[in-house]
Amino acid sequence: APEIDFVTLAKSQGVNGAKVTSPKDLERVLRRAVEVTAGGEPYLLDVRVAPVGAGADSTWYQQFKLRR
């Protein structure tokens, strides 16, 4: 299957975003996303990093909610 460029797709709909492929870039991009969304605009994050560290091979994920 072809790889989908979600950032370009979002931009075609007027939504800015960023793709992250390295854990070292994640904090910077998350900060940018928080800035943009605090201003009332949407921001897409396409995060594609390999799991590393304790629990990286786990198939269990804690449930979470995005609502405050």
Z-matrix of the N, CA and C atoms (Angstrom, degrees):
N
C 1 1.463
C 2 1.527 1 109.04
N 3 1.314 2 116.47 1 144.31
C 4 1.469 3 118.97 2 179.41
C 5 1.528 4 111.13 3 -69.92
N 6 1.311 5 115.75 4 147.81
C 7 1.463 6 120.93 5 177.60
C 8 1.524 7 109.05 6 -76.75
N 9 1.308 8 116.69 7 133.18
C 10 1.462 9 121.57 8 -179.73
C 11 1.521 10 109.05 9 -92.41
N 12 1.318 11 116.15 10 129.75
C 13 1.462 12 121.95 11 176.12
C 14 1.530 13 107.16 12 -90.33
N 15 1.328 14 116.18 13 90.87
C 16 1.456 15 121.20 14 -175.09
C 17 1.525 16 112.68 15 -65.97
N 18 1.327 17 117.89 16 -31.31
C 19 1.464 18 120.82 17 179.73
C 20 1.524 19 109.81 18 -66.70
N 21 1.322 20 117.48 19 -45.24
C 22 1.463 21 120.93 20 177.90
C 23 1.524 22 110.67 21 -65.51
N 24 1.311 23 116.49 22 -40.03
C 25 1.462 24 120.84 23 177.56
C 26 1.530 25 110.53 24 -60.92
N 27 1.326 26 117.07 25 -43.96
C 28 1.465 27 121.02 26 178.28
C 29 1.528 28 110.79 27 -63.56
N 30 1.336 29 116.57 28 -43.02
C 31 1.468 30 120.22 29 179.78
C 32 1.520 31 111.27 30 -61.42
N 33 1.334 32 117.11 31 -32.91
C 34 1.465 33 119.95 32 178.55
C 35 1.525 34 111.31 33 -65.62
N 36 1.325 35 116.65 34 -17.22
C 37 1.460 36 122.24 35 178.28
C 38 1.537 37 111.84 36 -106.82
N 39 1.335 38 116.27 37 10.78
C 40 1.457 39 120.51 38 177.15
C 41 1.515 40 115.37 39 84.67
N 42 1.333 41 116.58 40 16.91
C 43 1.464 42 121.08 41 -179.12
C 44 1.525 43 109.13 42 -111.89
N 45 1.313 44 116.99 43 124.38
C 46 1.458 45 120.58 44 175.94
C 47 1.521 46 110.10 45 -78.37
N 48 1.322 47 115.42 46 162.16
C 49 1.449 48 119.30 47 179.67
C 50 1.511 49 111.55 48 -174.21
N 51 1.330 50 115.29 49 -176.78
C 52 1.458 51 121.39 50 -179.31
C 53 1.519 52 109.65 51 -150.40
N 54 1.330 53 114.62 52 149.79
C 55 1.463 54 121.71 53 174.33
C 56 1.521 55 107.77 54 -106.10
N 57 1.320 56 116.22 55 133.29
C 58 1.463 57 121.69 56 -179.67
C 59 1.523 58 108.13 57 -118.37
N 60 1.337 59 116.07 58 125.85
C 61 1.463 60 120.44 59 178.25
C 62 1.522 61 112.32 60 -120.11
N 63 1.328 62 116.20 61 -2.72
C 64 1.461 63 120.64 62 -179.61
C 65 1.529 64 109.58 63 -130.15
N 66 1.335 65 117.87 64 130.19
C 67 1.467 66 119.92 65 178.80
C 68 1.527 67 113.23 66 -55.46
N 69 1.330 68 117.67 67 -30.34
C 70 1.466 69 119.58 68 -178.27
C 71 1.529 70 112.28 69 -67.42
N 72 1.333 71 117.99 70 -20.45
C 73 1.464 72 121.83 71 179.16
C 74 1.526 73 112.85 72 -91.30
N 75 1.303 74 117.48 73 -11.14
C 76 1.456 75 121.35 74 -171.95
C 77 1.528 76 113.07 75 -62.75
N 78 1.316 77 118.16 76 -45.56
C 79 1.466 78 120.01 77 -177.82
C 80 1.527 79 111.38 78 -60.07
N 81 1.320 80 117.12 79 -45.14
C 82 1.468 81 121.48 80 -179.67
C 83 1.531 82 110.77 81 -60.30
N 84 1.320 83 116.31 82 -45.88
C 85 1.460 84 120.84 83 -177.30
C 86 1.532 85 110.75 84 -69.94
N 87 1.324 86 117.11 85 -37.14
C 88 1.463 87 119.83 86 176.35
C 89 1.527 88 111.01 87 -63.45
N 90 1.320 89 116.86 88 -40.68
C 91 1.468 90 120.13 89 177.80
C 92 1.528 91 110.53 90 -60.95
N 93 1.319 92 116.17 91 -42.22
C 94 1.471 93 120.31 92 178.09
C 95 1.531 94 110.45 93 -62.75
N 96 1.319 95 116.96 94 -43.13
C 97 1.464 96 121.07 95 179.54
C 98 1.525 97 111.06 96 -62.12
N 99 1.322 98 117.30 97 -40.28
C 100 1.466 99 121.15 98 178.63
C 101 1.528 100 109.92 99 -64.27
N 102 1.333 101 117.49 100 -42.89
C 103 1.468 102 121.31 101 178.05
C 104 1.522 103 111.01 102 -58.57
N 105 1.321 104 115.89 103 -49.02
C 106 1.463 105 120.72 104 -176.40
C 107 1.523 106 110.97 105 -65.23
N 108 1.323 107 117.05 106 -46.88
C 109 1.463 108 119.61 107 -177.41
C 110 1.530 109 112.05 108 -70.43
N 111 1.334 110 117.73 109 -27.81
C 112 1.466 111 120.47 110 175.69
C 113 1.523 112 110.60 111 -64.16
N 114 1.329 113 115.84 112 -27.22
C 115 1.460 114 121.10 113 177.18
C 116 1.520 115 113.15 114 -84.36
N 117 1.325 116 116.75 115 4.04
C 118 1.457 117 120.46 116 176.72
C 119 1.516 118 115.63 117 91.16
N 120 1.311 119 117.13 118 5.54
C 121 1.462 120 121.07 119 180.00
C 122 1.523 121 110.36 120 -101.99
N 123 1.331 122 116.96 121 148.75
C 124 1.470 123 119.46 122 174.60
C 125 1.523 124 110.45 123 -76.44
N 126 1.313 125 116.49 124 157.36
C 127 1.469 126 121.86 125 178.16
C 128 1.519 127 107.56 126 -151.00
N 129 1.322 128 116.71 127 126.69
C 130 1.461 129 121.48 128 -177.80
C 131 1.524 130 110.94 129 -94.79
N 132 1.317 131 116.50 130 132.84
C 133 1.462 132 121.83 131 172.42
C 134 1.521 133 108.31 132 -114.34
N 135 1.309 134 116.23 133 121.03
C 136 1.466 135 122.37 134 174.88
C 137 1.525 136 105.84 135 -106.89
N 138 1.321 137 116.20 136 94.76
C 139 1.466 138 121.82 137 -174.17
C 140 1.517 139 109.14 138 -99.39
N 141 1.327 140 115.65 139 117.87
C 142 1.461 141 121.74 140 -178.89
C 143 1.523 142 109.27 141 -131.12
N 144 1.307 143 115.23 142 77.67
C 145 1.460 144 121.00 143 178.86
C 146 1.519 145 108.79 144 -120.01
N 147 1.304 146 115.60 145 147.41
C 148 1.462 147 120.78 146 179.22
C 149 1.524 148 109.05 147 -72.76
N 150 1.326 149 117.72 148 138.03
C 151 1.459 150 119.68 149 176.26
C 152 1.529 151 110.58 150 -66.92
N 153 1.323 152 116.10 151 134.17
C 154 1.465 153 121.38 152 178.86
C 155 1.520 154 109.04 153 -137.70
N 156 1.314 155 116.37 154 159.11
C 157 1.452 156 121.19 155 175.38
C 158 1.513 157 113.19 156 90.18
N 159 1.329 158 114.27 157 -173.10
C 160 1.463 159 120.81 158 -178.28
C 161 1.520 160 110.31 159 -60.07
N 162 1.311 161 116.27 160 130.15
C 163 1.457 162 121.64 161 178.71
C 164 1.509 163 114.73 162 83.12
N 165 1.328 164 117.75 163 3.63
C 166 1.459 165 120.87 164 -176.76
C 167 1.520 166 112.77 165 -61.33
N 168 1.312 167 116.57 166 -28.63
C 169 1.461 168 119.28 167 -178.71
C 170 1.529 169 112.38 168 -95.51
N 171 1.324 170 117.01 169 8.57
C 172 1.466 171 121.80 170 -178.85
C 173 1.523 172 111.12 171 -71.59
N 174 1.313 173 116.01 172 145.45
C 175 1.463 174 120.46 173 174.98
C 176 1.522 175 110.75 174 -104.25
N 177 1.338 176 117.85 175 5.37
C 178 1.458 177 122.81 176 178.45
C 179 1.516 178 109.34 177 -100.37
N 180 1.326 179 116.33 178 134.91
C 181 1.456 180 121.28 179 178.30
C 182 1.517 181 108.87 180 -129.12
N 183 1.309 182 116.25 181 132.03
C 184 1.455 183 121.46 182 179.34
C 185 1.524 184 109.77 183 -66.35
N 186 1.338 185 116.59 184 137.65
C 187 1.452 186 119.95 185 176.25
C 188 1.521 187 109.08 186 -70.21
N 189 1.324 188 116.01 187 145.05
C 190 1.454 189 120.12 188 178.01
C 191 1.519 190 109.12 189 -145.61
N 192 1.331 191 115.41 190 162.58
C 193 1.455 192 121.84 191 177.67
C 194 1.513 193 108.27 192 -124.29
N 195 1.321 194 116.47 193 145.15
C 196 1.452 195 121.02 194 178.36
C 197 1.527 196 112.27 195 -89.19
N 198 1.325 197 117.17 196 -13.57
C 199 1.466 198 120.55 197 179.06
C 200 1.515 199 110.39 198 -74.46
N 201 1.309 200 114.91 199 150.24
C 202 1.466 201 119.91 200 176.12
C 203 1.487 202 110.01 201 -96.16
